[in-house]
Amino acid sequence: MKLSGALSARAQPSVAEVSGAQRPKAIVGPKNRPIRNAITSLHRWFGLAAAGWLFGIALTGSIITFNHEIDALLNPDLFVASSKGPVAPLLADAERRTGAGKINFLLYVHDAHGLVTMGITRNDGQSAELFYDSGNGRFNGERTTSSYGLGNRAFMRTAYRLHHTFLGGRALEVFLGLLALAWAITQVLALAIAFTSRIRWRDSFRVRPFAGGHKRNFDLHRSLNLWLYPVTLMLAVTGIYLNLPEQFAAAVASVAPVEGRFEPSVAGGQSAPQLTMADAALRFDGIAAPYSVTSFSFNDEADLYRARMRDARDISDNGQRIVWLSGQTGTIVSDRHETEGSAGDKILVWQFPLHSGRALGLAGRILIAFAGLVICFSIVTGLLIWFKKTQQRKRASHKTIYSQP
């Protein structure tokens, strides 16, 4: 007994051995542990406070990544097109349907060749969206754009508004921009608590195969976020731009020159345009050739037509060559591609294509949709981890109370 005990004791490593090179070196040492604890607390409380907002934004972001596909699936009667044809008859029909109102824009739906949609405002102030098959001039139908809900007609519009403003106004949009800023900051700081040691840093990217429920939740929460860290950080930064564009542009201008885009001035006469929308459509088609126009509209205050066109320099499929025409003479007032300009302008123009995934085509959109679902999953696992630890702390405090004499 004594011999075996001595051998057993001899087999145990000494304190000096454990404290030597065999122990994994922590990234944040004892001297910096208060900083690590502060970052952990910040990560926890930001997650709890922003969980509902981020979950809604991430879920709707995944949905609207495939906006046209889902909308066409829900409304097959509206998304019918045979081939591309002239828009003059469609504009004449749309003007009749406005009842002395106005046509706000015309959009060529790129996912359905020949499908044209128009946004109109009727004389009673109600707004609507009209759908046409330009190949045969057929009117497919319309839907109002002033109401929201979960029906097939309003579902995608509701998802868009939830993603951008949670169905609120400018004040809520500013709040979501500040939320994106806070999310970006906490993501940068979270790297300090994601890796427990320099030696075993690879373990942070793994999920232990035989771990229990709580440990598996923790591994999934940490590893999924680390694998998609560049994507989620990009979503946070580009989210700041989309909600606070002026402030974001000012921040970029402080480190890189920003020339800015063309801003039309208010016309003095406010006379009716001599160039009709049908004539403007033909003019834009000629300017865009051999590429195509994606959308155009008329600016009442500036007396100018504005069109988006596809181009070889595009980094997004919505068309990034922007041309302005005079409503009186039809001459080109401005012709500029969004990717042109200074270094600051190029930084700004990449924000939306990156945020939507369109900069990488279909693969990019799939990645963004997947990232949104991962964010939702991370929020759920984070809440489960917090709940589990809260329960453990409660049990520990109860044991301390009842163990005292």
Secondary structure, DSSP 8 states (H G I E B T S, - for coil): -HHHHHHHHHHS--HHHHTTTTS--BSS-GGGHHHHHHHHHHHHHHHHHHHHHHHHHHHHHHHHTTHHHHHHHH-TTTS---S---SHHHHHHHHHHHTS-EEEEEEE-TTSTTEEEEEEE-TTS-EEEEEEETTTTEEEEEEESS---SSTTTHHHHHHHHHHHTT--HHHHHHHHHHHHHHHHHHHHHHHHH-SBSTTGGGGG---TT--HHHHHHHHHHHHHHHTHHHHHHHHHHHHHHHSHHHHHHHHHTTS-----------SS----SS-HHHHHHHHHHHHTTS-EEEEEEETTTTEEEEEE--TT-SSTT--EEEEEETTT--EEEEEETT-S-HHHHHHHTHHHHHHSGGGHHHHHHHHHHHHHHHHHHHHHHHHHHHHHHHHHHHHHHHHHHH--
